[in-house]
Amino acid sequence: MADNGGGSRADQRAAAELEDSAEDLYEHAPCGYLSCYPDGQIARVNQTFLAWTGYTRDELVKGRRFVDLLTAGGRIYHETHYAPLLRMQGSVRAIAVELMRADGTRMPVLVNSDLRTDRAGSPLAIRTTVFDATDRKQYETELLDARRRAEKAYDEQRTVATTLQRSMMAQTLPDDPRLRISACYRPAVDGLDVGGDWYDAFVLDDNRIALVVGDVVGRGLHAAAAMGQLRSAVRALAMADSGPAELLERLDRFVEGVEAANTATMVYAEVDLRDGSVAFACAGHPPPVRVDGPGRSALLWDGRSAPLGAQLGIGPRHEATITLTQGSRLVLYTDGLVERRDQPLDLTIGLLAEQLEAWAERPFAGLADAVADALLGTGRTGDDVCVLAVAFGEHPTVR
């Protein structure tokens, strides 16, 4: 039986059901749909958008524009970015704005729009999909709050660590005309955490002064706290008058109970002001530099052993002795002064020695800062730097 060009009744029924399904999909889609005239007036809107915003269909399709539903900030963004981009590109994607619901509350949404044009390029209509971004907005807010809390806790920890570290630096250096002392500390500028570098100089008795420069592994509050404990331990053990090697051996046992101080490096020296003799020992630390005049320097590689805690079970600690002459200088420092990613360590330590040789006759005052400036320059470093320099027998006016 012919269907007179209209198809079978089953086909017609299927087509009608498909049409109903398409309409239902439009009305109850998981996103809002709007069709607007080129001037922005709403021509059509689906039920999902109406349910989200609380408006009736008549309220929106009788003279309301999409931009009228935005918050004040959203309207400004629409005028300055959204509408111009839509005209120039023909579409905009994932624009984050807020809608004003009928009850006056705000609804964060993501908007996609396409501009339909005729063959001549004249605008015909704007089709817009709107996605509910409430959960996303809440997640972003919670993420931002968590970040702020973490940053606050981080800043508080950094403040405590910085205060602790600075308090542990020698605030007043020994003042004796027989030994001039110059020191400086430069915090790392590549990172936010303070480190465990430190220096100290203190009187042992009327004729002897102790010099210390150390570096605790790690950064932050734990490193600063370990540095403070190690500094206090050095001062206490030095008063036992046992010498540099034995002092390091006792520190080996001490760091067994201070995990953060384990494998710290350190150089400890005792200077006799009567004859310029210096007993020193290095626990895995860069070698001190001795300068006796222009062109005359030496790296003190003697008296070396492993970092603190790493010598146990290996053998005794070692120490060495040198004698400074009138005007001799001795410079102790941490590895941040000489370690470079693009240069071998022996080269940069050699450059330090050459610089100190060239400055052998320059006034001693401010030598530690001058050394740091010369070696670091304007480059950034990810490590702290300590420099402790002494000059034996120089007259107080030569400072």
KOLBA-914757 format. One record per residue: residue number from 1; x, y, z of N, C-alpha, C in turn; residue in one letter. Coordinates in pm, whole numbers. Atoms other than C-alpha are relative to their C-alpha. Layout:
BEGIN
[NUM [X Y Z] [X Y Z] [X Y Z] "A"] ...
//
This chain:
BEGIN
[1 [86 -119 0] [0 0 0] [89 123 0] "M"] [2 [-84 -120 12] [147 336 -102] [-17 89 121] "A"] [3 [9 -90 -116] [228 589 167] [-17 144 -42] "D"] [4 [26 -135 53] [163 890 -65] [112 98 36] "N"] [5 [-114 -88 -25] [514 1023 0] [19 38 143] "G"] [6 [-12 -41 -139] [459 1061 371] [66 -101 89] "G"] [7 [-62 104 -80] [625 737 482] [-105 -79 75] "G"] [8 [93 84 -74] [469 462 690] [-39 68 131] "S"] [9 [43 -57 -127] [278 537 1005] [104 -23 108] "R"] [10 [-105 29 -98] [559 371 1203] [113 103 -12] "A"] [11 [-106 -100 21] [812 606 1044] [-43 136 51] "D"] [12 [51 -129 -47] [595 906 1116] [-1 6 152] "Q"] [13 [3 7 -146] [551 794 1475] [143 13 57] "R"] [14 [-139 -7 -46] [929 744 1515] [54 143 -15] "A"] [15 [-47 -137 21] [993 1088 1367] [-58 92 106] "A"] [16 [63 -84 -101] [744 1243 1608] [65 -21 136] "A"] [17 [-65 29 -127] [905 1065 1904] [139 63 6] "E"] [18 [-133 -61 6] [1250 1183 1789] [-10 150 21] "L"] [19 [18 -144 -16] [1119 1537 1763] [-30 34 145] "E"] [20 [30 -23 -140] [975 1511 2112] [125 -18 85] "D"] [21 [-121 24 -76] [1303 1368 2241] [98 115 -16] "S"] [22 [-90 -112 24] [1506 1649 2082] [-46 122 78] "A"] [23 [53 -113 -75] [1276 1907 2236] [21 -20 150] "E"] [24 [-21 28 -143] [1296 1735 2573] [147 16 37] "D"] [25 [-143 -15 -25] [1675 1722 2546] [37 147 10] "L"] [26 [-26 -143 -5] [1681 2094 2475] [-50 59 132] "Y"] [27 [61 -61 -118] [1449 2180 2762] [66 -47 129] "E"] [28 [-50 57 -126] [1606 1952 3023] [145 -46 -10] "H"] [29 [-143 31 15] [1968 1939 2913] [74 32 130] "A"] [30 [-78 -29 -122] [2236 1939 3187] [70 136 -5] "P"] [31 [-53 -137 6] [2323 2295 3083] [-111 93 -46] "C"] [32 [98 -97 45] [2132 2613 3015] [22 37 -145] "G"] [33 [-7 -42 140] [2051 2709 2655] [-75 132 -15] "Y"] [34 [68 -125 35] [1970 3060 2534] [28 32 -145] "L"] [35 [-17 -56 134] [1915 3200 2189] [-36 147 9] "S"] [36 [21 -144 -9] [1946 3576 2157] [8 64 -139] "C"] [37 [-13 -79 121] [1897 3830 1884] [136 69 0] "Y"] [38 [-132 -66 4] [2208 4018 1764] [17 110 102] "P"] [39 [-12 -106 -101] [2128 4299 2009] [4 -54 142] "D"] [40 [-11 61 -132] [2140 4049 2298] [-131 -35 65] "G"] [41 [128 34 -59] [1767 4022 2364] [-25 -150 -10] "Q"] [42 [21 144 -7] [1668 3673 2471] [-122 -37 -85] "I"] [43 [109 46 85] [1457 3496 2207] [-54 -134 47] "A"] [44 [44 132 -44] [1449 3148 2354] [89 -45 114] "R"] [45 [-76 46 -115] [1558 2982 2679] [-55 -135 43] "V"] [46 [50 133 -38] [1538 2625 2805] [-38 -6 147] "N"] [47 [52 15 -135] [1382 2494 3124] [111 -12 103] "Q"] [48 [-111 14 -93] [1716 2410 3282] [47 137 49] "T"] [49 [-44 -134 -37] [1822 2775 3274] [-103 67 89] "F"] [50 [106 -60 -82] [1486 2883 3414] [1 -57 141] "L"] [51 [-3 63 -132] [1510 2632 3699] [119 50 81] "A"] [52 [-119 -47 -71] [1862 2748 3787] [-17 143 51] "W"] [53 [2 -143 -31] [1783 3118 3786] [-128 46 69] "T"] [54 [125 -37 -67] [1421 3121 3911] [-87 95 -79] "G"] [55 [84 -86 84] [1288 3331 3625] [-104 -84 -72] "Y"] [56 [96 65 89] [976 3249 3421] [42 28 -144] "T"] [57 [-37 -18 141] [1003 3216 3046] [-46 137 -50] "R"] [58 [51 -130 46] [788 3524 2992] [87 115 49] "D"] [59 [-84 -107 -54] [1014 3731 3215] [126 22 -83] "E"] [60 [-127 -9 72] [1316 3655 2998] [-17 29 -149] "L"] [61 [11 -13 145] [1184 3644 2642] [-77 124 -42] "V"] [62 [72 -124 34] [996 3973 2662] [87 121 31] "K"] [63 [-79 -123 -11] [1266 4235 2624] [124 -9 87] "G"] [64 [-121 10 -83] [1537 4104 2863] [118 -42 -86] "R"] [65 [-124 38 68] [1894 4082 2742] [83 -91 92] "R"] [66 [-83 88 -80] [2143 3821 2853] [91 80 92] "F"] [67 [-91 -81 -80] [2379 4093 2975] [-70 55 123] "V"] [68 [75 -53 -115] [2101 4218 3206] [-2 -98 116] "D"] [69 [2 101 -105] [2125 3892 3401] [133 -14 72] "L"] [70 [-133 10 -59] [2491 3942 3487] [16 98 116] "L"] [71 [-34 -94 -107] [2637 4104 3796] [66 123 -61] "T"] [72 [-60 -124 51] [2786 4453 3766] [136 -28 -62] "A"] [73 [-131 34 55] [3134 4310 3718] [-12 -80 -127] "G"] [74 [22 80 120] [3002 4060 3466] [-43 85 -118] "G"] [75 [43 -88 110] [2834 4337 3265] [118 76 -58] "R"] [76 [-120 -71 48] [3159 4530 3248] [86 -94 -84] "I"] [77 [-80 96 75] [3344 4218 3137] [-66 -33 -134] "Y"] [78 [75 27 123] [3072 4148 2880] [25 109 -102] "H"] [79 [-16 -113 92] [3108 4494 2730] [143 15 -51] "E"] [80 [-140 -25 36] [3489 4506 2732] [70 -120 -62] "T"] [81 [-69 118 50] [3580 4146 2647] [-92 -96 -75] "H"] [82 [87 104 54] [3294 3907 2585] [-60 40 -135] "Y"] [83 [67 -42 124] [3096 4099 2321] [101 30 -112] "A"] [84 [-97 -24 107] [3403 4229 2128] [62 -128 -55] "P"] [85 [-59 125 47] [3558 3881 2114] [-101 -79 -83] "L"] [86 [103 72 73] [3229 3731 1999] [-16 57 -140] "L"] [87 [13 -63 131] [3205 3985 1716] [121 -29 -87] "R"] [88 [-122 18 78] [3566 3940 1608] [26 -146 -35] "M"] [89 [-35 140 19] [3605 3563 1650] [-118 -88 -40] "Q"] [90 [117 80 29] [3250 3442 1609] [-36 -96 110] "G"] [91 [31 90 -111] [3268 3247 1933] [85 39 121] "S"] [92 [-77 -13 -123] [3384 3264 2295] [-19 -128 78] "V"] [93 [6 125 -71] [3461 2972 2521] [41 17 146] "R"] [94 [-34 12 -142] [3464 2906 2897] [21 136 67] "A"] [95 [-4 -129 -66] [3396 3263 3005] [-64 -13 138] "I"] [96 [49 12 -137] [3357 3272 3385] [-66 131 43] "A"] [97 [75 -116 -48] [3087 3515 3503] [-96 -46 109] "V"] [98 [103 32 -99] [2816 3532 3768] [-134 55 -47] "E"] [99 [137 -42 31] [2441 3546 3701] [-70 44 127] "L"] [100 [87 -39 -110] [2192 3723 3924] [-131 -76 -13] "M"] [101 [126 73 2] [1907 3488 4006] [-116 96 30] "R"] [102 [120 -82 -23] [1553 3613 4038] [-11 43 145] "A"] [103 [9 -35 -142] [1585 3610 4418] [117 87 47] "D"] [104 [-109 -90 -35] [1897 3829 4406] [131 -68 37] "G"] [105 [-125 71 -31] [2152 3557 4480] [83 -17 -127] "T"] [106 [-93 13 113] [2455 3497 4261] [23 -146 -34] "R"] [107 [-27 135 47] [2530 3190 4053] [121 4 -92] "M"] [108 [-117 4 87] [2880 3129 3913] [-24 -95 -117] "P"] [109 [23 82 119] [2865 2996 3557] [118 12 -96] "V"] [110 [-92 -6 113] [3084 2918 3257] [-85 10 -126] "L"] [111 [83 -31 116] [2950 3053 2927] [77 -25 -129] "V"] [112 [-51 14 136] [3011 2945 2567] [-103 61 -95] "N"] [113 [94 -63 94] [2860 3146 2281] [53 -11 -142] "S"] [114 [-31 -2 143] [2851 3123 1901] [-88 102 -68] "D"] [115 [73 -102 75] [2749 3402 1666] [-35 -58 -137] "L"] [116 [45 48 131] [2539 3286 1369] [-16 118 -93] "R"] [117 [9 -108 99] [2562 3496 1055] [-59 -53 -130] "T"] [118 [48 41 134] [2408 3495 706] [118 -6 -95] "D"] [119 [-108 16 96] [2606 3445 391] [80 128 -19] "R"] [120 [-71 -128 14] [2695 3812 384] [79 36 124] "A"] [121 [-74 -27 -124] [2835 3793 735] [-75 84 99] "G"] [122 [79 -80 -94] [2557 3986 901] [-50 -89 113] "S"] [123 [44 81 -114] [2466 3865 1253] [-147 -36 -9] "P"] [124 [138 46 -4] [2152 3656 1280] [-45 -30 143] "L"] [125 [38 40 -136] [2154 3516 1632] [125 -39 79] "A"] [126 [-108 44 -90] [2371 3432 1933] [-52 -120 77] "I"] [127 [36 120 -75] [2352 3081 2073] [97 -17 116] "R"] [128 [-82 4 -122] [2475 3041 2429] [-33 -122 85] "T"] [129 [17 108 -98] [2528 2746 2659] [59 48 132] "T"] [130 [-40 -45 -133] [2558 2805 3032] [18 -123 89] "V"] [131 [-29 113 -88] [2720 2559 3275] [11 48 145] "F"] [132 [-3 -34 -143] [2669 2567 3651] [141 -25 54] "D"] [133 [-137 11 -53] [3009 2636 3809] [3 15 151] "A"] [134 [6 -17 -145] [2892 2645 4170] [99 -91 71] "T"] [135 [-92 94 -65] [3080 2330 4270] [145 34 -31] "D"] [136 [-137 -38 38] [3387 2441 4077] [44 124 77] "R"] [137 [-32 -123 -72] [3374 2784 4238] [30 -32 147] "K"] [138 [-21 38 -140] [3343 2626 4582] [134 -72 15] "Q"] [139 [-128 72 -5] [3635 2394 4505] [116 98 -11] "Y"] [140 [-107 -98 16] [3848 2685 4385] [16 85 126] "E"] [141 [-6 -79 -123] [3756 2883 4696] [68 -80 111] "T"] [142 [-61 84 -103] [3846 2592 4922] [149 -20 -28] "E"] [143 [-140 17 38] [4169 2539 4728] [79 126 34] "L"] [144 [-67 -127 -30] [4255 2908 4762] [16 19 150] "L"] [145 [-10 -11 -146] [4175 2902 5134] [109 -91 55] "D"] [146 [-104 93 -45] [4394 2595 5179] [140 54 -32] "A"] [147 [-129 -57 39] [4674 2765 4991] [38 115 92] "R"] [148 [-28 -112 -90] [4643 3076 5203] [41 -48 139] "R"] [149 [-36 54 -132] [4651 2869 5521] [141 -57 -3] "R"] [150 [-134 58 12] [4958 2684 5395] [106 110 -7] "A"] [151 [-96 -110 12] [5130 3010 5300] [19 72 134] "E"] [152 [-10 -63 -131] [5048 3159 5639] [86 -84 94] "K"] [153 [-80 89 -85] [5188 2855 5819] [146 1 -43] "A"] [154 [-137 -3 52] [5491 2864 5592] [71 128 42] "Y"] [155 [-58 -129 -39] [5549 3234 5659] [32 3 149] "D"] [156 [-25 2 -144] [5514 3177 6032] [123 -83 33] "E"] [157 [-116 85 -25] [5764 2893 6022] [128 70 -46] "Q"] [158 [-119 -70 50] [6003 3099 5812] [41 112 95] "R"] [159 [-31 -108 -94] [5975 3391 6055] [69 -54 124] "T"] [160 [-62 61 -118] [6052 3164 6349] [141 -46 -32] "V"] [161 [-132 52 37] [6341 2999 6163] [99 113 -21] "A"] [162 [-89 -113 24] [6485 3332 6051] [42 66 130] "T"] [163 [-30 -61 -130] [6459 3479 6400] [97 -86 78] "T"] [164 [-87 92 -71] [6617 3169 6549] [140 2 -58] "L"] [165 [-130 3 64] [6895 3164 6293] [79 127 29] "Q"] [166 [-70 -126 -25] [6981 3533 6335] [42 13 146] "R"] [167 [-35 -9 -142] [6974 3502 6711] [121 -85 33] "S"] [168 [-112 90 -26] [7229 3224 6688] [131 50 -59] "M"] [169 [-123 -58 52] [7476 3431 6488] [66 82 111] "M"] [170 [-72 -76 -103] [7746 3591 6700] [-36 148 -13] "A"] [171 [41 -140 5] [7597 3930 6780] [117 94 33] "Q"] [172 [-116 -80 -38] [7918 4061 6940] [125 -86 -15] "T"] [173 [-123 75 23] [8255 3940 6813] [106 42 102] "L"] [174 [-107 -35 -94] [8557 3927 7043] [78 122 -48] "P"] [175 [-72 -123 34] [8739 4260 7053] [137 -3 68] "D"] [176 [-135 8 -51] [9114 4222 7093] [94 58 -106] "D"] [177 [-88 -62 99] [9382 4433 6925] [95 -99 -67] "P"] [178 [-91 99 58] [9584 4118 6856] [-65 -81 -113] "R"] [179 [68 79 103] [9316 3967 6629] [-124 76 -48] "L"] [180 [117 -66 60] [9081 4160 6398] [-93 -107 -57] "R"] [181 [99 97 48] [8760 3975 6304] [-102 70 -89] "I"] [182 [101 -51 92] [8527 4035 6010] [-91 -117 -38] "S"] [183 [93 110 30] [8212 3828 5947] [-119 52 -78] "A"] [184 [125 -34 69] [7908 3826 5723] [-82 -125 -23] "C"] [185 [93 109 30] [7603 3613 5659] [-93 48 -111] "Y"] [186 [89 -33 110] [7408 3615 5332] [-102 -113 -16] "R"] [187 [101 106 17] [7078 3424 5321] [-18 -33 -147] "P"] [188 [29 41 137] [6983 3230 5011] [-106 92 -58] "A"] [189 [99 -86 65] [6789 3438 4759] [-80 -74 -105] "V"] [190 [76 77 98] [6667 3161 4528] [-121 -67 63] "D"] [191 [109 68 -67] [6447 2996 4786] [-54 84 114] "G"] [192 [61 -74 -110] [6223 3107 5071] [47 -50 135] "L"] [193 [-40 56 -128] [6358 2877 5339] [137 51 44] "D"] [194 [-132 -27 -54] [6640 2978 5564] [74 -132 12] "V"] [195 [-79 121 -7] [6924 2732 5587] [65 -17 137] "G"] [196 [-64 30 -127] [7156 2600 5854] [143 48 8] "G"] [197 [-136 -54 -5] [7475 2799 5783] [14 92 121] "D"] [198 [-21 -82 -118] [7629 2972 6084] [149 23 22] "W"] [199 [-137 -27 -42] [7945 3124 6223] [-2 44 146] "Y"] [200 [-11 -44 -138] [8069 3201 6571] [147 29 30] "D"] [201 [-135 -30 -51] [8373 3349 6744] [-16 40 146] "A"] [202 [17 -27 -142] [8417 3352 7118] [134 -20 72] "F"] [203 [-122 3 -79] [8681 3389 7388] [7 -130 79] "V"] [204 [-23 119 -81] [8827 3073 7539] [67 36 132] "L"] [205 [-65 -53 -120] [9056 3250 7784] [68 131 -39] "D"] [206 [-60 -131 27] [9268 3565 7802] [85 3 -126] "D"] [207 [-93 3 113] [9493 3450 7519] [-46 -87 -117] "N"] [208 [45 86 108] [9280 3226 7299] [-144 33 -42] "R"] [209 [132 -25 58] [8984 3278 7068] [-37 -118 -90] "I"] [210 [49 109 84] [8773 3006 6905] [-76 56 -119] "A"] [211 [68 -38 124] [8646 3037 6547] [-76 -122 -52] "L"] [212 [82 110 51] [8365 2825 6403] [-82 46 -120] "V"] [213 [93 -18 111] [8186 2805 6069] [-58 -137 -30] "V"] [214 [64 130 22] [7931 2529 6010] [-116 8 -95] "G"] [215 [110 10 97] [7662 2410 5774] [-82 -124 32] "D"] [216 [91 111 -28] [7367 2195 5883] [-77 -33 -127] "V"] [217 [70 44 120] [7210 1991 5604] [-149 32 13] "V"] [218 [143 -27 0] [6858 2096 5508] [-30 147 12] "G"] [219 [44 -138 -6] [6652 2410 5530] [-120 10 93] "R"] [220 [120 -22 -79] [6375 2564 5734] [24 -9 150] "G"] [221 [-3 -6 -146] [6290 2548 6100] [85 -111 61] "L"] [222 [-76 111 -57] [6444 2205 6163] [150 26 -13] "H"] [223 [-142 -29 19] [6778 2311 6014] [46 111 92] "A"] [224 [-37 -111 -87] [6778 2638 6207] [8 -44 146] "A"] [225 [-1 48 -138] [6692 2460 6532] [122 -89 26] "A"] [226 [-117 87 -14] [6963 2197 6475] [128 84 6] "A"] [227 [-115 -89 -1] [7211 2473 6398] [18 65 137] "M"] [228 [-8 -62 -132] [7125 2644 6728] [51 -97 106] "G"] [229 [-46 100 -96] [7175 2322 6924] [148 -31 -19] "Q"] [230 [-140 31 30] [7504 2252 6750] [91 113 45] "L"] [231 [-80 -116 -42] [7632 2603 6814] [18 0 151] "R"] [232 [-9 3 -146] [7551 2573 7184] [91 -112 48] "S"] [233 [-85 113 -37] [7717 2232 7201] [147 33 -23] "A"] [234 [-140 -37 28] [8035 2370 7040] [54 90 110] "V"] [235 [-46 -92 -105] [8057 2650 7293] [25 -74 131] "R"] [236 [-14 73 -126] [8005 2413 7584] [121 -93 -3] "A"] [237 [-110 95 9] [8253 2151 7462] [135 69 -12] "L"] [238 [-127 -71 17] [8517 2410 7371] [61 38 134] "A"] [239 [-51 -40 -130] [8544 2511 7734] [69 -114 74] "M"] [240 [-69 114 -62] [8669 2161 7819] [149 0 -35] "A"] [241 [-142 -16 34] [8999 2264 7656] [62 -132 -46] "D"] [242 [-47 131 47] [9035 1932 7476] [62 4 -138] "S"] [243 [-56 -12 133] [9140 2062 7134] [-101 -29 -108] "G"] [244 [96 13 110] [8970 2064 6792] [-41 -144 -33] "P"] [245 [34 137 39] [8992 1691 6714] [-95 -65 100] "A"] [246 [85 61 -101] [8843 1578 7042] [-136 67 5] "E"] [247 [129 -69 3] [8576 1844 7019] [-90 -60 -108] "L"] [248 [80 60 107] [8462 1697 6685] [-45 -140 38] "L"] [249 [39 135 -42] [8462 1347 6832] [-116 5 98] "E"] [250 [112 -14 -94] [8236 1462 7112] [-127 45 -72] "R"] [251 [116 -42 79] [8009 1631 6858] [-59 -118 -78] "L"] [252 [51 120 66] [7984 1297 6675] [-103 -69 89] "D"] [253 [93 64 -93] [7819 1154 6984] [-122 88 25] "R"] [254 [111 -93 -24] [7609 1466 7032] [-103 -8 -112] "F"] [255 [95 -2 112] [7454 1456 6683] [-77 -131 -13] "V"] [256 [79 123 0] [7340 1098 6742] [-139 26 57] "E"] [257 [128 -34 -60] [7062 1256 6947] [-68 119 -65] "G"] [258 [58 -114 73] [7000 1549 6708] [6 -35 -149] "V"] [259 [-1 56 136] [6906 1389 6378] [26 106 -106] "E"] [260 [-15 -103 102] [6887 1716 6184] [142 52 -10] "A"] [261 [-139 -47 2] [7248 1795 6280] [96 -106 -52] "A"] [262 [-85 108 49] [7378 1461 6158] [47 32 -141] "N"] [263 [-69 -28 126] [7620 1494 5861] [22 150 -23] "T"] [264 [-37 -141 13] [7661 1867 5928] [151 10 -21] "A"] [265 [-143 -25 17] [7997 2005 5818] [41 117 87] "T"] [266 [-44 -106 -91] [8210 2233 6032] [152 11 -3] "M"] [267 [-143 -22 -25] [8554 2387 6070] [10 73 133] "V"] [268 [-18 -59 -134] [8669 2468 6423] [149 29 18] "Y"] [269 [-140 -41 -18] [8987 2659 6506] [16 74 132] "A"] [270 [-36 -71 -122] [9156 2786 6822] [128 78 -28] "E"] [271 [-112 -89 29] [9386 3086 6780] [64 44 130] "V"] [272 [-77 -49 -116] [9657 3158 7037] [52 139 -35] "D"] [273 [-34 -139 31] [9697 3535 7045] [142 37 37] "L"] [274 [-136 -32 -42] [10043 3520 7199] [101 -25 -112] "R"] [275 [-100 34 103] [10226 3351 6911] [-61 -24 -138] "D"] [276 [63 19 131] [9971 3321 6629] [-22 -145 -38] "G"] [277 [23 140 34] [9951 2942 6646] [-150 -28 -6] "S"] [278 [140 33 22] [9623 2798 6522] [-14 -152 -10] "V"] [279 [35 142 9] [9497 2446 6592] [-141 -7 -60] "A"] [280 [130 4 68] [9210 2351 6363] [-32 -141 -46] "F"] [281 [48 128 52] [9002 2059 6241] [-122 26 -87] "A"] [282 [111 -14 94] [8759 2025 5949] [-79 -129 -7] "C"] [283 [89 116 12] [8461 1789 5952] [-76 13 -132] "A"] [284 [65 -3 130] [8381 1757 5581] [-25 137 -57] "G"] [285 [26 -138 36] [8400 2134 5538] [104 50 -101] "H"] [286 [-99 -56 92] [8568 2341 5263] [123 51 75] "P"] [287 [-124 -36 -70] [8933 2419 5349] [10 150 26] "P"] [288 [-28 -142 -25] [9015 2751 5519] [111 49 -93] "P"] [289 [-104 -60 84] [9236 2992 5326] [88 88 88] "V"] [290 [-97 -83 -71] [9551 3138 5477] [68 92 -101] "R"] [291 [-64 -98 87] [9696 3457 5327] [110 71 79] "V"] [292 [-114 -62 -68] [10044 3582 5422] [50 124 -70] "D"] [293 [-42 -119 72] [10074 3864 5170] [-42 -12 -146] "G"] [294 [34 4 142] [10024 3952 4800] [62 -122 -69] "P"] [295 [-50 116 72] [10053 3636 4592] [36 -117 88] "G"] [296 [-38 110 -91] [10098 3416 4900] [-123 -46 79] "R"] [297 [116 58 -69] [9801 3204 4999] [16 -152 3] "S"] [298 [-4 145 -10] [9748 2843 5099] [-136 -51 45] "A"] [299 [121 68 -43] [9447 2615 5125] [37 -102 107] "L"] [300 [-35 86 -113] [9451 2430 5458] [-75 -132 -11] "L"] [301 [62 131 23] [9378 2071 5355] [29 -100 111] "W"] [302 [-32 92 -110] [9521 1917 5672] [-112 1 104] "D"] [303 [96 6 -110] [9323 1818 5981] [-142 -31 -44] "G"] [304 [132 27 55] [9034 1679 5775] [-52 -136 41] "R"] [305 [69 127 -24] [8782 1406 5847] [-143 14 -48] "S"] [306 [136 5 55] [8421 1313 5766] [-94 99 72] "A"] [307 [100 -85 -65] [8111 1525 5842] [-41 -57 135] "P"] [308 [38 42 -134] [7970 1508 6193] [-93 -121 -5] "L"] [309 [80 122 -5] [7827 1169 6278] [45 -107 -97] "G"] [310 [-41 96 101] [7991 1004 5978] [137 -62 30] "A"] [311 [-134 49 -34] [8329 941 6146] [-4 -116 100] "Q"] [312 [10 106 -101] [8200 702 6411] [28 -137 -60] "L"] [313 [-35 133 48] [8353 359 6367] [107 -2 -106] "G"] [314 [-102 -6 105] [8602 480 6108] [139 17 59] "I"] [315 [-130 -28 -60] [8881 611 6327] [-3 134 69] "G"] [316 [-2 -126 -74] [8991 912 6529] [-5 121 -93] "P"] [317 [-2 -126 72] [8945 1270 6419] [144 53 -8] "R"] [318 [-133 -58 18] [9243 1465 6293] [-5 151 19] "H"] [319 [-13 -145 -6] [9362 1818 6361] [138 37 -51] "E"] [320 [-129 -49 51] [9646 2032 6231] [31 134 67] "A"] [321 [-43 -126 -62] [9844 2336 6345] [80 82 -102] "T"] [322 [-79 -94 79] [9975 2642 6160] [35 117 91] "I"] [323 [-35 -120 -76] [10135 2963 6281] [-15 122 -89] "T"] [324 [19 -125 73] [10014 3300 6161] [110 98 39] "L"] [325 [-100 -103 -25] [10273 3575 6126] [-67 137 1] "T"] [326 [55 -136 -7] [10226 3949 6167] [-69 37 -131] "Q"] [327 [76 -39 118] [9952 4055 5925] [-65 -114 -75] "G"] [328 [63 114 67] [9851 3703 5822] [-152 2 20] "S"] [329 [146 6 -7] [9485 3647 5750] [-45 -145 -20] "R"] [330 [57 133 10] [9271 3337 5784] [-150 15 -29] "L"] [331 [140 -14 42] [8932 3298 5610] [-70 -135 5] "V"] [332 [87 117 -7] [8666 3039 5698] [-131 34 -69] "L"] [333 [120 -30 80] [8349 3006 5488] [-82 -127 -17] "Y"] [334 [85 116 31] [8058 2781 5395] [-1 -23 -151] "T"] [335 [-11 38 141] [8020 2603 5063] [-83 87 -94] "D"] [336 [79 -88 86] [7758 2850 4938] [83 109 -66] "G"] [337 [-87 -102 58] [8045 3091 4872] [69 -49 -126] "L"] [338 [-84 51 109] [8222 2861 4627] [-69 -104 -89] "V"] [339 [64 102 83] [7976 2600 4496] [-79 65 -112] "E"] [340 [71 -47 118] [7850 2665 4141] [-39 -122 -85] "R"] [341 [44 112 82] [7651 2436 3916] [82 -15 -127] "R"] [342 [-68 3 128] [7854 2530 3611] [152 6 12] "D"] [343 [-143 -7 -18] [8204 2533 3764] [46 -103 101] "Q"] [344 [-51 96 -99] [8419 2272 3940] [40 71 128] "P"] [345 [-24 -58 -131] [8469 2329 4312] [145 46 16] "L"] [346 [-140 -39 -17] [8849 2336 4292] [30 131 -70] "D"] [347 [-20 -125 72] [8828 2619 4040] [-50 118 82] "L"] [348 [56 -113 -74] [8602 2840 4253] [74 23 132] "T"] [349 [-81 -18 -120] [8804 2774 4569] [131 69 -36] "I"] [350 [-122 -67 48] [9113 2873 4369] [-24 147 -27] "G"] [351 [34 -141 25] [8939 3195 4262] [-10 78 131] "L"] [352 [8 -63 -131] [8867 3269 4627] [141 32 52] "L"] [353 [-137 -22 -47] [9235 3225 4716] [68 112 -77] "A"] [354 [-60 -106 82] [9343 3447 4425] [-53 137 40] "E"] [355 [58 -128 -40] [9102 3720 4533] [58 47 133] "Q"] [356 [-56 -35 -131] [9230 3710 4890] [147 40 -12] "L"] [357 [-139 -40 23] [9590 3728 4764] [5 143 -52] "E"] [358 [0 -134 59] [9506 4036 4559] [-37 107 102] "A"] [359 [43 -96 -102] [9352 4199 4866] [85 -9 127] "W"] [360 [-81 24 -121] [9630 4104 5107] [36 128 72] "A"] [361 [-42 -125 -62] [9722 4467 5170] [-114 102 9] "E"] [362 [111 -94 -13] [9378 4625 5153] [-42 4 147] "R"] [363 [47 -7 -139] [9231 4746 5485] [-90 -118 34] "P"] [364 [69 122 -39] [9084 4457 5677] [-149 21 25] "F"] [365 [141 -25 -35] [8757 4621 5782] [-90 -33 -118] "A"] [366 [98 35 103] [8465 4478 5587] [47 -106 -98] "G"] [367 [-54 99 93] [8676 4202 5430] [-101 -111 -30] "L"] [368 [94 110 21] [8410 3933 5480] [-109 38 -100] "A"] [369 [102 -44 96] [8143 4135 5298] [59 17 -139] "D"] [370 [-65 -20 130] [8388 4226 5023] [23 -133 -71] "A"] [371 [-21 133 58] [8473 3858 4971] [-132 -56 -54] "V"] [372 [131 50 45] [8104 3764 4950] [-44 73 -127] "A"] [373 [37 -77 119] [8040 4045 4701] [80 -43 -122] "D"] [374 [-87 35 112] [8336 3946 4486] [-32 -139 -55] "A"] [375 [24 138 44] [8254 3574 4475] [-142 -21 -51] "L"] [376 [139 20 38] [7878 3601 4447] [-42 95 -112] "L"] [377 [37 -99 100] [7858 3916 4234] [-148 32 7] "G"] [378 [144 -27 6] [7506 3993 4118] [-79 -128 -25] "T"] [379 [68 126 25] [7430 3626 4057] [-80 -45 121] "G"] [380 [84 52 -107] [7163 3448 4257] [56 -133 47] "R"] [381 [-46 127 -56] [7248 3162 4486] [-113 -64 77] "T"] [382 [104 71 -72] [7024 2895 4627] [46 -48 136] "G"] [383 [-54 45 -127] [7240 2849 4936] [40 120 84] "D"] [384 [-48 -105 -89] [7324 3055 5242] [152 8 -9] "D"] [385 [-145 -22 2] [7673 3199 5274] [44 63 131] "V"] [386 [-64 -58 -117] [7884 3260 5583] [149 18 -30] "C"] [387 [-144 -25 12] [8231 3416 5582] [49 55 133] "V"] [388 [-62 -46 -125] [8448 3457 5892] [149 16 -27] "L"] [389 [-141 -30 29] [8786 3626 5843] [66 61 123] "A"] [390 [-77 -59 -110] [9057 3709 6097] [135 47 -54] "V"] [391 [-133 -51 34] [9379 3908 6075] [81 5 128] "A"] [392 [-81 11 -120] [9657 3838 6322] [102 114 7] "F"] [393 [-105 -97 -29] [9863 4115 6474] [-11 132 -73] "G"] [394 [11 -128 67] [9734 4400 6260] [-34 110 101] "E"] [395 [26 -112 -90] [9730 4739 6428] [-145 44 -12] "H"] [396 [142 -40 5] [9381 4864 6521] [-30 106 -103] "P"] [397 [29 -104 99] [9418 5160 6284] [-10 -57 -141] "T"] [398 [7 62 132] [9456 4923 5989] [-123 -92 -4] "V"] [399 [123 77 -9] [9091 4815 5982] [-87 29 -119] "R"] 
//
